[in-house]
Amino acid sequence: MATNLDDLFAMAESEAGASGEREAGGYYNPEGDCIQFYNVDVPYRRDRVDELLTLYKALDDGRVIGFQLKGISQLPPEVEAIGVDHTPDEVMAIGLVSAVMFTFASRYPTKAVHVERGHATLGRYMEAARVVPQASFTRDRVPFEHEPV
Amino acid sequence: MGSRATKNHHEIDGVFNPRSADGKPPVVARVVPARFASLCKHSMFAAHNLRGAVEVLQDPCSVFQGIRSEGDPIQDGWCYSGRPSLLWHADGNTTPFPVGQVMVVFVTTDLVPYEWGLESEDPDIECAPLGAGDGRFSRQIWQRT
C-alpha cells in the first residue's frame, strides 16, 4: 500500500531545516509524555530498560546514542527548577540528567521491594545520563518548555 | 489509500483498526507535523523510518494494547509490530530490514503514532518485540496467522 510522505517531509524541512546538519539534542513529545534525546544521527535500535526508560543503541557497535524517557509530566517541579543559576546550555543538560535520575529514584525507591532490580537497573539509567553532556544544547530544546500540541 | 497533510496533522489511511478483532474497517492515524519536525532536527534515521512504520500500521503482524504499566497516566494505546520491507538510513538510502529485529510503532488512543523504531524480536511470540511474552503489555489483540 503506497503512502506518500513527501509533503510531510517537505513541511518538516520548511519548519525545522530538515535538509541541514542534524543536531544533538532532544525534545518533549506531549503525545507520549516523553523526552526523546539523540546524541548522533546513526541507525539504532530501541533497548527497553523498563516502562519508563528505553535506550537507543547504535546498530553497528551497540553504544548508547540516545534515549526515550517517559512520564515527564509526573516528575516533581523541583526537577525543572534545578540549575536555575546555570547558563541556558547547562540548564538543558542538568535538567535532562536530573529527569533521568529522578525517574530512576521514583521508579526504584530504596525501601521498595524493587530495590534489588533497581540496583541492577541503575547502571542502565546512568548510561542514559552519561550520553547527555556529550551534546550541545540550546534553550529552545529544554524539555520542560512544552511544544504546542 | 494514502496520506494527506495539513498544518495540524498528517493523515495515514488504511491503518489496522485496533478496536476490532480483524482490524477492519481500517482507520486513520495522524502524525503531528510539529513533532515530526522536531524529530527531523535530531534523527533523520528515525524520520525516514516513518515509511516503515506506516507499513507496519497498515499491515502489522502483531498488535498489543496497554503500553504503560500500572500507575502510569497513559494506560491505553497500542503497540503495532511488524517487519517492513526496508530499513531506511539517514541519507535516504535503504538496506534490507535486519533479521532478528521488528519495527514497533507506539500509538495513542487517538491514533497518533508518537514513537517508532527497531527492537529485538521476542523469542516466544513471532514478530513481536522483546518482552511481549513477559508481561510488557496488557494484552495481545492481534497476531497474523
Interface residues (C-beta under 8 A of the other chain):
Chain A: M1 A2 T3 N4 L5 D7 L8 F9 M11 A12 E13 E15 A16 G17 A18 R22 E23 A24 G25 G26 Y27 N29 E31 G32 D33 C34 Q36 F37 Y38 D41 V42 P43 Y44 R45 R46 D47 R48 E51 Y56 L59 G66 Q68 K70 G71 S73 Q74 E147 P148 V149
Chain B: M1 G2 S3 R4 A5 K7 H10 I12 D13 G14 V31 V32 P33 A34 R35 F36 A37 S38 L39 C40 K41 H42 S43 M44 F45 A46 A47 L50 R51 V54 E55 Q58 D59 R68 S69 D72 P73 I74 L87 H89 A90 P98 Q101 V104 F106 T108 V112 Y114 E115 G117 L118 E119 S120 P129 L130 G131 R136
